[in-house]
Amino acid sequence: MFKDIIDFDKPTKFFLLSTFMMGLSNGLFDSIYNFYLEENGLDKGDIGNIYAFSMLFMSISVIPLIFLNRNFSTKKILIISSLLYSASICGIANG
């Protein structure tokens, strides 16, 4: 299996690496954020509602990205999306 991955072309390797790193960072953030929310008095039900609400809006936000992909390059969309995502994380951290 690892030999097959080594034989992939460079963009595919970068995609797999970035997917792995995003999943790892998301998992770390979620666990730390859960501890933070529990320390501030939210119970598990409220935390579940927060995640359900954010998942709903993440799912809805994919639809405009489909149409933006026709007008902008994928690289620009990924950069803009990552900036918006980091801005929302900063908003949560400061709020």
Secondary structure, DSSP 8 states (H G I E B T S, - for coil): -HHHHHTS-HHHHHHHHHHHHHHHHHHHHHHHHHHHHHHTT--HHHHHHHHHHHHHHHHHHHHHHHHHHHHS-HHHHHHHHHHHHHHHHHHHHH-
